[in-house]
Amino acid sequence: MAITIKPLEESELDLLAEMVCALWPECDAAEERRNYMRVLNSTHEACFLARVKEVMAGFIYLSVRHEHVEGTTGGPVAYLEGVYVKPEYRRMGVGRALVNAGRQWGVQMGCRYYASDAELHNTASLHFHLANRFREVNRVVNFVQELRHTTSS
């Protein structure tokens, strides 16, 4: 099976937005289309699409981060912001091809590290990252409480 990885083109924004909403269901397709239109001309972000027999099978969205990234000793860092493979193309090497394209992009961008994150409960993502040569560097649980402000007379 031949997997082709190519940079995002403007004509593919609608198909990409569908996959973004499949990955992050709370997203709005029109808003994501606008977000990725911006990525097309970005100097510090990239999106690559995977095709299998000319069918769009997945995507990877990357950025360059200059601020501290957990587990690194300095930047810049190529950051895997999101990766998605349609269910019918999983376990066929599409995800690995996308991650490899991200790694190559990071090298071309002069990055020292390639990093990512996953929610603690997302075991599929955790396994995917480990299978693609990432190593776990930290686990965090975030907490918040809302503060109620009172006014005094």
Disulfide bonds with the S-S distance in Angstrom:
none
